[in-house]
Amino acid sequence: MPTVFLITADWTLRAAVRAELLAQGIEALGFESAADAIHAAVSGPWPDLVVADDSTVNLTQPDAASSLSRASLLVVLSGIGEPRHLPPGAVAMRRPLRVAEITARVRQILEGQPA
């Protein structure tokens, strides 16, 4: 079963996406900060995919970006415009977003389809 980390301070979004992924057989763990997610990854298996909210995770900080990009894939939920300083291979999704759009993209990526 693939593992997905959801990193956002928005607990309603985190809970909704996590619940939907769990219902689809994908292990989804939610974190309020990148530091919490990195700590969990160090003490357990590294996730197959990280979904990070760019209003929560500062991808311009070298430590956060390099640590998160160690995951095989990274999806960044972005506000207006493209997020800056995306790690190579990262996928950006712009708001407004529905939970179904996020979970569909996660499934698509995990199944190896082009993002």
Chimera marker file (.cmm) of the C-alpha trace (Angstrom):
<marker_set name="trace">
<marker id="1" x="0.000" y="0.000" z="0.000" r="1" g="1" b="0" radius="0.5"/>
<marker id="2" x="1.483" y="3.386" z="-0.976" r="1" g="1" b="0" radius="0.5"/>
<marker id="3" x="2.071" y="6.017" z="1.685" r="1" g="1" b="0" radius="0.5"/>
<marker id="4" x="1.158" y="9.670" z="1.184" r="1" g="1" b="0" radius="0.5"/>
<marker id="5" x="2.084" y="12.543" z="3.493" r="1" g="1" b="0" radius="0.5"/>
<marker id="6" x="-0.317" y="15.505" z="3.562" r="1" g="1" b="0" radius="0.5"/>
<marker id="7" x="1.282" y="18.694" z="4.886" r="1" g="1" b="0" radius="0.5"/>
<marker id="8" x="-1.019" y="21.634" z="5.496" r="1" g="1" b="0" radius="0.5"/>
<marker id="9" x="-1.995" y="23.754" z="8.456" r="1" g="1" b="0" radius="0.5"/>
<marker id="10" x="-5.580" y="23.665" z="7.134" r="1" g="1" b="0" radius="0.5"/>
<marker id="11" x="-6.913" y="20.793" z="9.237" r="1" g="1" b="0" radius="0.5"/>
<marker id="12" x="-10.205" y="20.590" z="7.335" r="1" g="1" b="0" radius="0.5"/>
<marker id="13" x="-8.428" y="20.061" z="4.024" r="1" g="1" b="0" radius="0.5"/>
<marker id="14" x="-5.939" y="17.673" z="5.612" r="1" g="1" b="0" radius="0.5"/>
<marker id="15" x="-8.715" y="15.586" z="7.220" r="1" g="1" b="0" radius="0.5"/>
<marker id="16" x="-10.897" y="15.478" z="4.102" r="1" g="1" b="0" radius="0.5"/>
<marker id="17" x="-8.104" y="14.463" z="1.705" r="1" g="1" b="0" radius="0.5"/>
<marker id="18" x="-6.742" y="11.957" z="4.201" r="1" g="1" b="0" radius="0.5"/>
<marker id="19" x="-10.167" y="10.347" z="4.715" r="1" g="1" b="0" radius="0.5"/>
<marker id="20" x="-10.766" y="10.048" z="0.979" r="1" g="1" b="0" radius="0.5"/>
<marker id="21" x="-7.338" y="8.502" z="0.335" r="1" g="1" b="0" radius="0.5"/>
<marker id="22" x="-7.772" y="6.049" z="3.213" r="1" g="1" b="0" radius="0.5"/>
<marker id="23" x="-11.143" y="5.012" z="1.745" r="1" g="1" b="0" radius="0.5"/>
<marker id="24" x="-9.325" y="4.290" z="-1.532" r="1" g="1" b="0" radius="0.5"/>
<marker id="25" x="-6.761" y="2.042" z="0.148" r="1" g="1" b="0" radius="0.5"/>
<marker id="26" x="-3.919" y="4.555" z="0.278" r="1" g="1" b="0" radius="0.5"/>
<marker id="27" x="-2.131" y="5.084" z="3.591" r="1" g="1" b="0" radius="0.5"/>
<marker id="28" x="-2.371" y="8.821" z="4.204" r="1" g="1" b="0" radius="0.5"/>
<marker id="29" x="-0.750" y="10.595" z="7.123" r="1" g="1" b="0" radius="0.5"/>
<marker id="30" x="-1.503" y="14.230" z="7.900" r="1" g="1" b="0" radius="0.5"/>
<marker id="31" x="0.936" y="16.792" z="9.300" r="1" g="1" b="0" radius="0.5"/>
<marker id="32" x="0.571" y="20.417" z="10.276" r="1" g="1" b="0" radius="0.5"/>
<marker id="33" x="4.161" y="21.284" z="9.328" r="1" g="1" b="0" radius="0.5"/>
<marker id="34" x="7.039" y="20.083" z="7.172" r="1" g="1" b="0" radius="0.5"/>
<marker id="35" x="9.129" y="19.583" z="10.314" r="1" g="1" b="0" radius="0.5"/>
<marker id="36" x="6.549" y="17.140" z="11.706" r="1" g="1" b="0" radius="0.5"/>
<marker id="37" x="6.458" y="15.227" z="8.405" r="1" g="1" b="0" radius="0.5"/>
<marker id="38" x="10.240" y="15.057" z="8.141" r="1" g="1" b="0" radius="0.5"/>
<marker id="39" x="10.495" y="13.825" z="11.721" r="1" g="1" b="0" radius="0.5"/>
<marker id="40" x="7.945" y="11.073" z="10.973" r="1" g="1" b="0" radius="0.5"/>
<marker id="41" x="9.768" y="10.054" z="7.793" r="1" g="1" b="0" radius="0.5"/>
<marker id="42" x="13.104" y="9.806" z="9.580" r="1" g="1" b="0" radius="0.5"/>
<marker id="43" x="11.635" y="7.462" z="12.188" r="1" g="1" b="0" radius="0.5"/>
<marker id="44" x="9.566" y="5.431" z="9.723" r="1" g="1" b="0" radius="0.5"/>
<marker id="45" x="9.269" y="4.682" z="6.020" r="1" g="1" b="0" radius="0.5"/>
<marker id="46" x="9.705" y="7.559" z="3.600" r="1" g="1" b="0" radius="0.5"/>
<marker id="47" x="6.435" y="8.367" z="1.759" r="1" g="1" b="0" radius="0.5"/>
<marker id="48" x="5.805" y="7.497" z="-1.864" r="1" g="1" b="0" radius="0.5"/>
<marker id="49" x="4.220" y="10.906" z="-2.387" r="1" g="1" b="0" radius="0.5"/>
<marker id="50" x="4.096" y="14.200" z="-0.483" r="1" g="1" b="0" radius="0.5"/>
<marker id="51" x="1.208" y="16.644" z="-0.919" r="1" g="1" b="0" radius="0.5"/>
<marker id="52" x="2.301" y="19.994" z="0.515" r="1" g="1" b="0" radius="0.5"/>
<marker id="53" x="0.438" y="23.277" z="0.849" r="1" g="1" b="0" radius="0.5"/>
<marker id="54" x="2.760" y="26.091" z="-0.216" r="1" g="1" b="0" radius="0.5"/>
<marker id="55" x="1.166" y="28.380" z="2.375" r="1" g="1" b="0" radius="0.5"/>
<marker id="56" x="2.377" y="25.915" z="5.047" r="1" g="1" b="0" radius="0.5"/>
<marker id="57" x="5.647" y="24.644" z="3.577" r="1" g="1" b="0" radius="0.5"/>
<marker id="58" x="8.219" y="27.234" z="2.560" r="1" g="1" b="0" radius="0.5"/>
<marker id="59" x="9.834" y="25.630" z="-0.458" r="1" g="1" b="0" radius="0.5"/>
<marker id="60" x="12.330" y="28.475" z="-0.718" r="1" g="1" b="0" radius="0.5"/>
<marker id="61" x="14.138" y="27.199" z="2.383" r="1" g="1" b="0" radius="0.5"/>
<marker id="62" x="16.854" y="24.809" z="1.227" r="1" g="1" b="0" radius="0.5"/>
<marker id="63" x="16.341" y="22.404" z="4.127" r="1" g="1" b="0" radius="0.5"/>
<marker id="64" x="12.575" y="22.034" z="3.644" r="1" g="1" b="0" radius="0.5"/>
<marker id="65" x="12.782" y="21.721" z="-0.128" r="1" g="1" b="0" radius="0.5"/>
<marker id="66" x="15.644" y="19.237" z="-0.145" r="1" g="1" b="0" radius="0.5"/>
<marker id="67" x="14.117" y="17.119" z="2.603" r="1" g="1" b="0" radius="0.5"/>
<marker id="68" x="10.710" y="16.992" z="0.929" r="1" g="1" b="0" radius="0.5"/>
<marker id="69" x="12.168" y="16.325" z="-2.492" r="1" g="1" b="0" radius="0.5"/>
<marker id="70" x="13.720" y="13.133" z="-1.132" r="1" g="1" b="0" radius="0.5"/>
<marker id="71" x="10.233" y="11.699" z="-1.585" r="1" g="1" b="0" radius="0.5"/>
<marker id="72" x="9.823" y="10.101" z="-4.956" r="1" g="1" b="0" radius="0.5"/>
<marker id="73" x="7.129" y="12.629" z="-5.892" r="1" g="1" b="0" radius="0.5"/>
<marker id="74" x="5.885" y="16.003" z="-4.656" r="1" g="1" b="0" radius="0.5"/>
<marker id="75" x="2.547" y="17.715" z="-5.291" r="1" g="1" b="0" radius="0.5"/>
<marker id="76" x="2.330" y="21.350" z="-4.221" r="1" g="1" b="0" radius="0.5"/>
<marker id="77" x="-1.040" y="22.953" z="-3.540" r="1" g="1" b="0" radius="0.5"/>
<marker id="78" x="-0.588" y="26.557" z="-4.569" r="1" g="1" b="0" radius="0.5"/>
<marker id="79" x="-2.427" y="29.821" z="-4.250" r="1" g="1" b="0" radius="0.5"/>
<marker id="80" x="-2.493" y="32.368" z="-7.053" r="1" g="1" b="0" radius="0.5"/>
<marker id="81" x="0.191" y="31.768" z="-9.670" r="1" g="1" b="0" radius="0.5"/>
<marker id="82" x="2.837" y="29.112" z="-9.808" r="1" g="1" b="0" radius="0.5"/>
<marker id="83" x="4.731" y="28.281" z="-6.627" r="1" g="1" b="0" radius="0.5"/>
<marker id="84" x="8.330" y="29.436" z="-6.704" r="1" g="1" b="0" radius="0.5"/>
<marker id="85" x="11.359" y="27.183" z="-6.442" r="1" g="1" b="0" radius="0.5"/>
<marker id="86" x="9.671" y="23.849" z="-7.074" r="1" g="1" b="0" radius="0.5"/>
<marker id="87" x="12.021" y="20.885" z="-6.769" r="1" g="1" b="0" radius="0.5"/>
<marker id="88" x="12.585" y="18.996" z="-10.044" r="1" g="1" b="0" radius="0.5"/>
<marker id="89" x="9.703" y="16.689" z="-10.900" r="1" g="1" b="0" radius="0.5"/>
<marker id="90" x="7.233" y="18.427" z="-8.587" r="1" g="1" b="0" radius="0.5"/>
<marker id="91" x="3.657" y="18.976" z="-9.731" r="1" g="1" b="0" radius="0.5"/>
<marker id="92" x="1.741" y="22.157" z="-8.876" r="1" g="1" b="0" radius="0.5"/>
<marker id="93" x="-2.031" y="22.314" z="-8.429" r="1" g="1" b="0" radius="0.5"/>
<marker id="94" x="-3.604" y="25.773" z="-8.201" r="1" g="1" b="0" radius="0.5"/>
<marker id="95" x="-6.454" y="26.755" z="-5.938" r="1" g="1" b="0" radius="0.5"/>
<marker id="96" x="-9.383" y="26.651" z="-5.831" r="1" g="1" b="0" radius="0.5"/>
<marker id="97" x="-9.284" y="22.864" z="-5.545" r="1" g="1" b="0" radius="0.5"/>
<marker id="98" x="-11.802" y="20.221" z="-4.607" r="1" g="1" b="0" radius="0.5"/>
<marker id="99" x="-10.835" y="17.215" z="-2.507" r="1" g="1" b="0" radius="0.5"/>
<marker id="100" x="-11.748" y="14.955" z="-5.442" r="1" g="1" b="0" radius="0.5"/>
<marker id="101" x="-9.276" y="16.792" z="-7.706" r="1" g="1" b="0" radius="0.5"/>
<marker id="102" x="-6.447" y="16.326" z="-5.215" r="1" g="1" b="0" radius="0.5"/>
<marker id="103" x="-7.165" y="12.650" z="-4.618" r="1" g="1" b="0" radius="0.5"/>
<marker id="104" x="-7.564" y="11.976" z="-8.355" r="1" g="1" b="0" radius="0.5"/>
<marker id="105" x="-4.148" y="13.547" z="-9.037" r="1" g="1" b="0" radius="0.5"/>
<marker id="106" x="-2.595" y="11.528" z="-6.194" r="1" g="1" b="0" radius="0.5"/>
<marker id="107" x="-4.019" y="8.267" z="-7.615" r="1" g="1" b="0" radius="0.5"/>
<marker id="108" x="-2.904" y="9.236" z="-11.124" r="1" g="1" b="0" radius="0.5"/>
<marker id="109" x="0.667" y="9.860" z="-9.977" r="1" g="1" b="0" radius="0.5"/>
<marker id="110" x="0.849" y="6.741" z="-7.807" r="1" g="1" b="0" radius="0.5"/>
<marker id="111" x="-0.377" y="4.644" z="-10.747" r="1" g="1" b="0" radius="0.5"/>
<marker id="112" x="2.507" y="6.009" z="-12.843" r="1" g="1" b="0" radius="0.5"/>
<marker id="113" x="0.406" y="8.050" z="-15.241" r="1" g="1" b="0" radius="0.5"/>
<marker id="114" x="1.798" y="11.357" z="-16.461" r="1" g="1" b="0" radius="0.5"/>
<marker id="115" x="0.892" y="14.229" z="-14.143" r="1" g="1" b="0" radius="0.5"/>
<link id1="1" id2="2" r="1" g="1" b="0" radius="0.2"/>
<link id1="2" id2="3" r="1" g="1" b="0" radius="0.2"/>
<link id1="3" id2="4" r="1" g="1" b="0" radius="0.2"/>
<link id1="4" id2="5" r="1" g="1" b="0" radius="0.2"/>
<link id1="5" id2="6" r="1" g="1" b="0" radius="0.2"/>
<link id1="6" id2="7" r="1" g="1" b="0" radius="0.2"/>
<link id1="7" id2="8" r="1" g="1" b="0" radius="0.2"/>
<link id1="8" id2="9" r="1" g="1" b="0" radius="0.2"/>
<link id1="9" id2="10" r="1" g="1" b="0" radius="0.2"/>
<link id1="10" id2="11" r="1" g="1" b="0" radius="0.2"/>
<link id1="11" id2="12" r="1" g="1" b="0" radius="0.2"/>
<link id1="12" id2="13" r="1" g="1" b="0" radius="0.2"/>
<link id1="13" id2="14" r="1" g="1" b="0" radius="0.2"/>
<link id1="14" id2="15" r="1" g="1" b="0" radius="0.2"/>
<link id1="15" id2="16" r="1" g="1" b="0" radius="0.2"/>
<link id1="16" id2="17" r="1" g="1" b="0" radius="0.2"/>
<link id1="17" id2="18" r="1" g="1" b="0" radius="0.2"/>
<link id1="18" id2="19" r="1" g="1" b="0" radius="0.2"/>
<link id1="19" id2="20" r="1" g="1" b="0" radius="0.2"/>
<link id1="20" id2="21" r="1" g="1" b="0" radius="0.2"/>
<link id1="21" id2="22" r="1" g="1" b="0" radius="0.2"/>
<link id1="22" id2="23" r="1" g="1" b="0" radius="0.2"/>
<link id1="23" id2="24" r="1" g="1" b="0" radius="0.2"/>
<link id1="24" id2="25" r="1" g="1" b="0" radius="0.2"/>
<link id1="25" id2="26" r="1" g="1" b="0" radius="0.2"/>
<link id1="26" id2="27" r="1" g="1" b="0" radius="0.2"/>
<link id1="27" id2="28" r="1" g="1" b="0" radius="0.2"/>
<link id1="28" id2="29" r="1" g="1" b="0" radius="0.2"/>
<link id1="29" id2="30" r="1" g="1" b="0" radius="0.2"/>
<link id1="30" id2="31" r="1" g="1" b="0" radius="0.2"/>
<link id1="31" id2="32" r="1" g="1" b="0" radius="0.2"/>
<link id1="32" id2="33" r="1" g="1" b="0" radius="0.2"/>
<link id1="33" id2="34" r="1" g="1" b="0" radius="0.2"/>
<link id1="34" id2="35" r="1" g="1" b="0" radius="0.2"/>
<link id1="35" id2="36" r="1" g="1" b="0" radius="0.2"/>
<link id1="36" id2="37" r="1" g="1" b="0" radius="0.2"/>
<link id1="37" id2="38" r="1" g="1" b="0" radius="0.2"/>
<link id1="38" id2="39" r="1" g="1" b="0" radius="0.2"/>
<link id1="39" id2="40" r="1" g="1" b="0" radius="0.2"/>
<link id1="40" id2="41" r="1" g="1" b="0" radius="0.2"/>
<link id1="41" id2="42" r="1" g="1" b="0" radius="0.2"/>
<link id1="42" id2="43" r="1" g="1" b="0" radius="0.2"/>
<link id1="43" id2="44" r="1" g="1" b="0" radius="0.2"/>
<link id1="44" id2="45" r="1" g="1" b="0" radius="0.2"/>
<link id1="45" id2="46" r="1" g="1" b="0" radius="0.2"/>
<link id1="46" id2="47" r="1" g="1" b="0" radius="0.2"/>
<link id1="47" id2="48" r="1" g="1" b="0" radius="0.2"/>
<link id1="48" id2="49" r="1" g="1" b="0" radius="0.2"/>
<link id1="49" id2="50" r="1" g="1" b="0" radius="0.2"/>
<link id1="50" id2="51" r="1" g="1" b="0" radius="0.2"/>
<link id1="51" id2="52" r="1" g="1" b="0" radius="0.2"/>
<link id1="52" id2="53" r="1" g="1" b="0" radius="0.2"/>
<link id1="53" id2="54" r="1" g="1" b="0" radius="0.2"/>
<link id1="54" id2="55" r="1" g="1" b="0" radius="0.2"/>
<link id1="55" id2="56" r="1" g="1" b="0" radius="0.2"/>
<link id1="56" id2="57" r="1" g="1" b="0" radius="0.2"/>
<link id1="57" id2="58" r="1" g="1" b="0" radius="0.2"/>
<link id1="58" id2="59" r="1" g="1" b="0" radius="0.2"/>
<link id1="59" id2="60" r="1" g="1" b="0" radius="0.2"/>
<link id1="60" id2="61" r="1" g="1" b="0" radius="0.2"/>
<link id1="61" id2="62" r="1" g="1" b="0" radius="0.2"/>
<link id1="62" id2="63" r="1" g="1" b="0" radius="0.2"/>
<link id1="63" id2="64" r="1" g="1" b="0" radius="0.2"/>
<link id1="64" id2="65" r="1" g="1" b="0" radius="0.2"/>
<link id1="65" id2="66" r="1" g="1" b="0" radius="0.2"/>
<link id1="66" id2="67" r="1" g="1" b="0" radius="0.2"/>
<link id1="67" id2="68" r="1" g="1" b="0" radius="0.2"/>
<link id1="68" id2="69" r="1" g="1" b="0" radius="0.2"/>
<link id1="69" id2="70" r="1" g="1" b="0" radius="0.2"/>
<link id1="70" id2="71" r="1" g="1" b="0" radius="0.2"/>
<link id1="71" id2="72" r="1" g="1" b="0" radius="0.2"/>
<link id1="72" id2="73" r="1" g="1" b="0" radius="0.2"/>
<link id1="73" id2="74" r="1" g="1" b="0" radius="0.2"/>
<link id1="74" id2="75" r="1" g="1" b="0" radius="0.2"/>
<link id1="75" id2="76" r="1" g="1" b="0" radius="0.2"/>
<link id1="76" id2="77" r="1" g="1" b="0" radius="0.2"/>
<link id1="77" id2="78" r="1" g="1" b="0" radius="0.2"/>
<link id1="78" id2="79" r="1" g="1" b="0" radius="0.2"/>
<link id1="79" id2="80" r="1" g="1" b="0" radius="0.2"/>
<link id1="80" id2="81" r="1" g="1" b="0" radius="0.2"/>
<link id1="81" id2="82" r="1" g="1" b="0" radius="0.2"/>
<link id1="82" id2="83" r="1" g="1" b="0" radius="0.2"/>
<link id1="83" id2="84" r="1" g="1" b="0" radius="0.2"/>
<link id1="84" id2="85" r="1" g="1" b="0" radius="0.2"/>
<link id1="85" id2="86" r="1" g="1" b="0" radius="0.2"/>
<link id1="86" id2="87" r="1" g="1" b="0" radius="0.2"/>
<link id1="87" id2="88" r="1" g="1" b="0" radius="0.2"/>
<link id1="88" id2="89" r="1" g="1" b="0" radius="0.2"/>
<link id1="89" id2="90" r="1" g="1" b="0" radius="0.2"/>
<link id1="90" id2="91" r="1" g="1" b="0" radius="0.2"/>
<link id1="91" id2="92" r="1" g="1" b="0" radius="0.2"/>
<link id1="92" id2="93" r="1" g="1" b="0" radius="0.2"/>
<link id1="93" id2="94" r="1" g="1" b="0" radius="0.2"/>
<link id1="94" id2="95" r="1" g="1" b="0" radius="0.2"/>
<link id1="95" id2="96" r="1" g="1" b="0" radius="0.2"/>
<link id1="96" id2="97" r="1" g="1" b="0" radius="0.2"/>
<link id1="97" id2="98" r="1" g="1" b="0" radius="0.2"/>
<link id1="98" id2="99" r="1" g="1" b="0" radius="0.2"/>
<link id1="99" id2="100" r="1" g="1" b="0" radius="0.2"/>
<link id1="100" id2="101" r="1" g="1" b="0" radius="0.2"/>
<link id1="101" id2="102" r="1" g="1" b="0" radius="0.2"/>
<link id1="102" id2="103" r="1" g="1" b="0" radius="0.2"/>
<link id1="103" id2="104" r="1" g="1" b="0" radius="0.2"/>
<link id1="104" id2="105" r="1" g="1" b="0" radius="0.2"/>
<link id1="105" id2="106" r="1" g="1" b="0" radius="0.2"/>
<link id1="106" id2="107" r="1" g="1" b="0" radius="0.2"/>
<link id1="107" id2="108" r="1" g="1" b="0" radius="0.2"/>
<link id1="108" id2="109" r="1" g="1" b="0" radius="0.2"/>
<link id1="109" id2="110" r="1" g="1" b="0" radius="0.2"/>
<link id1="110" id2="111" r="1" g="1" b="0" radius="0.2"/>
<link id1="111" id2="112" r="1" g="1" b="0" radius="0.2"/>
<link id1="112" id2="113" r="1" g="1" b="0" radius="0.2"/>
<link id1="113" id2="114" r="1" g="1" b="0" radius="0.2"/>
<link id1="114" id2="115" r="1" g="1" b="0" radius="0.2"/>
</marker_set>
